[in-house]
Amino acid sequence: MNDAERYNAEVKRIMPHMAEDLMVDPSIDNANHIDEIVFRRSEFLGGMACVILELVKKAA
């Protein structure tokens, strides 16, 4: 699994009601790009993405 696949799986697990807003293209393989993409949608979502990326990183 690449970064985006792990991130999307964690989004679905802990934030299923926000999955549409937080998920990214599963082909992305760079955590910084994931954060940038979601942050462009909104600062609030970008903050959430940053936390989710940390959870994914700690779980790896």
Backbone as CSV, one residue per row, in Angstrom:
resi,resn,N_x,N_y,N_z,CA_x,CA_y,CA_z,C_x,C_y,C_z
1,MET,0.849,-1.201,0.000,0.000,0.000,0.000,0.879,1.243,0.000
2,ASN,0.485,2.217,-0.798,1.228,3.475,-0.798,0.612,4.441,0.228
3,ASP,1.179,5.634,0.332,0.726,6.611,1.332,-0.756,6.955,1.189
4,ALA,-1.200,7.205,-0.030,-2.598,7.608,-0.234,-3.560,6.467,0.081
5,GLU,-3.196,5.261,-0.248,-4.063,4.120,0.053,-4.201,3.933,1.560
6,ARG,-3.096,4.049,2.285,-3.157,3.942,3.753,-3.949,5.105,4.345
7,TYR,-3.716,6.302,3.832,-4.438,7.488,4.299,-5.941,7.328,4.050
8,ASN,-6.325,6.949,2.839,-7.744,6.782,2.509,-8.403,5.714,3.380
9,ALA,-7.679,4.630,3.647,-8.222,3.567,4.506,-8.467,4.098,5.922
10,GLU,-7.544,4.900,6.420,-7.704,5.466,7.763,-8.849,6.479,7.794
11,VAL,-8.983,7.261,6.747,-10.109,8.201,6.647,-11.423,7.444,6.733
12,LYS,-11.545,6.388,5.959,-12.775,5.591,5.961,-13.043,4.977,7.330
13,ARG,-11.970,4.598,8.026,-12.119,3.948,9.321,-12.567,4.920,10.408
14,ILE,-11.904,6.092,10.477,-12.189,6.986,11.607,-13.111,8.154,11.276
15,MET,-13.267,8.475,10.001,-14.088,9.623,9.602,-14.987,9.286,8.411
16,PRO,-15.752,8.206,8.474,-16.541,7.810,7.293,-17.525,8.879,6.835
17,HIS,-18.014,9.690,7.760,-18.964,10.747,7.408,-18.297,11.915,6.675
18,MET,-16.966,11.975,6.698,-16.229,13.049,6.023,-15.352,12.500,4.896
19,ALA,-15.502,11.227,4.575,-14.611,10.578,3.611,-14.583,11.291,2.265
20,GLU,-15.728,11.715,1.786,-15.787,12.377,0.481,-14.917,13.641,0.454
21,ASP,-14.875,14.360,1.549,-14.097,15.601,1.622,-12.611,15.366,1.858
22,LEU,-12.254,14.272,2.521,-10.874,14.042,2.934,-10.076,13.119,2.023
23,MET,-10.748,12.257,1.304,-10.017,11.275,0.498,-9.335,11.914,-0.709
24,VAL,-8.258,11.251,-1.148,-7.466,11.729,-2.284,-7.286,10.604,-3.297
25,ASP,-6.754,10.944,-4.453,-6.461,9.975,-5.501,-5.507,8.917,-4.923
26,PRO,-5.876,7.658,-5.001,-5.043,6.611,-4.400,-3.686,6.397,-5.073
27,SER,-3.448,7.031,-6.188,-2.148,6.866,-6.853,-1.076,7.804,-6.284
28,ILE,-1.457,8.738,-5.439,-0.493,9.682,-4.856,0.379,8.927,-3.860
29,ASP,1.687,9.089,-3.961,2.584,8.374,-3.060,3.508,9.341,-2.329
30,ASN,2.917,10.413,-1.815,3.708,11.395,-1.085,2.795,12.075,-0.064
31,ALA,3.134,11.931,1.206,2.301,12.483,2.273,2.181,14.006,2.174
32,ASN,3.241,14.684,1.744,3.178,16.146,1.606,2.168,16.548,0.543
33,HIS,2.098,15.791,-0.542,1.128,16.097,-1.593,-0.296,15.885,-1.093
34,ILE,-0.496,14.842,-0.306,-1.822,14.596,0.263,-2.240,15.789,1.102
35,ASP,-1.360,16.236,1.974,-1.655,17.382,2.838,-1.959,18.629,2.021
36,GLU,-1.165,18.893,0.992,-1.373,20.074,0.152,-2.718,20.023,-0.572
37,ILE,-3.056,18.866,-1.109,-4.309,18.715,-1.851,-5.505,18.969,-0.946
38,VAL,-5.505,18.350,0.219,-6.642,18.503,1.129,-6.669,19.915,1.710
39,PHE,-5.509,20.493,2.004,-5.450,21.857,2.540,-6.034,22.859,1.547
40,ARG,-5.848,22.615,0.244,-6.421,23.514,-0.772,-7.944,23.513,-0.726
41,ARG,-8.520,22.409,-0.280,-9.976,22.339,-0.153,-10.458,23.229,0.977
42,SER,-9.758,23.186,2.100,-10.026,24.088,3.220,-8.969,23.884,4.296
43,GLU,-8.718,24.926,5.080,-7.749,24.831,6.172,-8.194,23.804,7.197
44,PHE,-9.480,23.790,7.486,-10.037,22.852,8.455,-9.751,21.413,8.030
45,LEU,-10.049,21.093,6.775,-9.797,19.749,6.270,-8.307,19.441,6.232
46,GLY,-7.506,20.433,5.906,-6.052,20.247,5.888,-5.517,19.881,7.254
47,GLY,-6.052,20.495,8.296,-5.649,20.148,9.655,-6.021,18.725,9.995
48,MET,-7.202,18.323,9.572,-7.636,16.944,9.802,-6.732,15.967,9.046
49,ALA,-6.406,16.293,7.827,-5.544,15.427,7.020,-4.176,15.275,7.669
50,CYS,-3.664,16.345,8.218,-2.354,16.305,8.879,-2.378,15.323,10.055
51,VAL,-3.423,15.366,10.839,-3.559,14.453,11.979,-3.703,13.008,11.492
52,ILE,-4.511,12.799,10.479,-4.709,11.445,9.948,-3.403,10.901,9.376
53,LEU,-2.640,11.742,8.702,-1.348,11.304,8.172,-0.405,10.896,9.302
54,GLU,-0.433,11.592,10.411,0.386,11.214,11.567,-0.058,9.875,12.144
55,LEU,-1.352,9.646,12.206,-1.860,8.357,12.685,-1.382,7.221,11.783
56,VAL,-1.430,7.458,10.489,-0.982,6.454,9.524,0.512,6.191,9.703
57,LYS,1.274,7.260,9.886,2.719,7.152,10.050,3.073,6.343,11.304
58,LYS,2.372,6.598,12.397,2.636,5.880,13.657,2.218,4.418,13.573
59,ALA,1.209,4.132,12.782,0.729,2.758,12.647,1.648,1.902,11.769
60,ALA,2.446,2.568,10.948,3.321,1.831,10.004,4.493,1.192,10.696
